[in-house]
């Protein structure tokens, strides 16, 4: 019998620290969403791709190298550029979290 893990509860500040303004939109990186939902980033992206009809057209986009450099220089120390970096937009979703 396996023990079930209790879900991690994130406070508002922790979530807000993972939100960036890119292209005039509030976004979260896929790696942060995967961390919150306790799944691998690859699995999160696959689930979104399999269910594209459930998401708005602007839900996901790839960051440019310049956008990634701007985020990584201000937020991360020595993080490698991932093969694909996507950010999900959070217009109404952030309002629902508060």
For each residue, the residues with C-beta under 8 A, 3 or more apart:
1:
2:
3:
4:
5:
6:
7: 38
8: 36 38
9:
10: 14 15 36
11: 14 15
12: 15 16 97 98
13: 16 17
14: 10 11 17 18
15: 10 11 12 18 19 36 97
16: 12 13 19
17: 13 14
18: 14 15 28 29 32 36
19: 15 16 26 27 28 90 94
20: 26 27 28 29 71 75 87
21: 24 25 26 27
22: 25 27 63 67 71 87
23: 27 61 67
24: 21
25: 21 22 58 89 90 91
26: 19 20 21 89 90 91 94
27: 19 20 21 22 23 87 88 89 90
28: 18 19 20 32 33 87 88 90
29: 18 20 32 33 71 85 86 87
30: 33 34 41 44 45 60 85 86 87 88
31: 34 35 41 82 85
32: 18 28 29 35 36
33: 28 29 30 36 37 44 88
34: 30 31 37 38 39 40 41 43 44
35: 31 32 38
36: 8 10 15 18 32 33
37: 33 34 44
38: 7 8 34 35
39: 34 43 44 47
40: 34 43 44
41: 30 31 34 44 45 82
42: 45 46
43: 34 39 40 46 47
44: 30 33 34 37 39 40 41 47 48
45: 30 41 42 48 49 84 86
46: 42 43 49 50
47: 39 43 44 50 51
48: 44 45 51 52 55 59 60
49: 45 46 52
50: 46 47
51: 47 48 54 55
52: 48 49 55
53:
54: 51
55: 48 51 52 59 60
56: 59 89
57:
58: 25 61 89
59: 48 55 56 88 89
60: 30 48 55 86 87 88 89
61: 23 58 86 87 89
62: 84 85 86
63: 22 67 68 71 85 86 87
64: 67 68
65: 68 69 81
66: 69 70
67: 22 23 63 64 70 71
68: 63 64 65 71 72 81 85
69: 65 66 72 73
70: 66 67 73 74
71: 20 22 29 63 67 68 74 75 76
72: 68 69 75 76 79 81
73: 69 70
74: 70 71
75: 20 71 72
76: 71 72 79
77:
78:
79: 72 76
80:
81: 65 68 72 85
82: 31 41 85
83:
84: 45 62
85: 29 30 31 62 63 68 81 82
86: 29 30 45 60 61 62 63
87: 20 22 27 28 29 30 60 61 63
88: 27 28 30 33 59 60
89: 25 26 27 56 58 59 60 61
90: 19 25 26 27 28 93 94
91: 25 26 94 95
92: 95 96
93: 90 96 97
94: 19 26 90 91 97 98
95: 91 92 98
96: 92 93
97: 12 15 93 94
98: 12 94 95
